[in-house]
Amino acid sequence: MTNSKIEITKEKNSMDEQKDFLSEPELSMDEWTKGWTIHVGRAYACSKCGTMVMVTKGGIGTLEPKCCGSDMVLVKMPDEIR
């Protein structure tokens, strides 16, 4: 295969992947809201220093708490941490 045929094949594969991505159904409003809702009571902990934060006011958006220069991790069961 020549270089030009290889490039055309790569471009076609890339376009096929884009079509697959675009042809997927969009999220319903319920799925979107569930995915972007910040829930009251969720707790996050710093894996380096142990600092914890808890969401006290919910809303719609993203929450990416950071501490010590890295992302904090979601605590699964905050009631069990002492």
Protein Blocks (a to p, Z undefined) as FASTA:
>chain_A
ZZklmmmmmmmmmmmmmmmmmmpccddfklmmmmmpccehiacddfklopacddfbgced
dddddeehiacdddfblmlpZZ
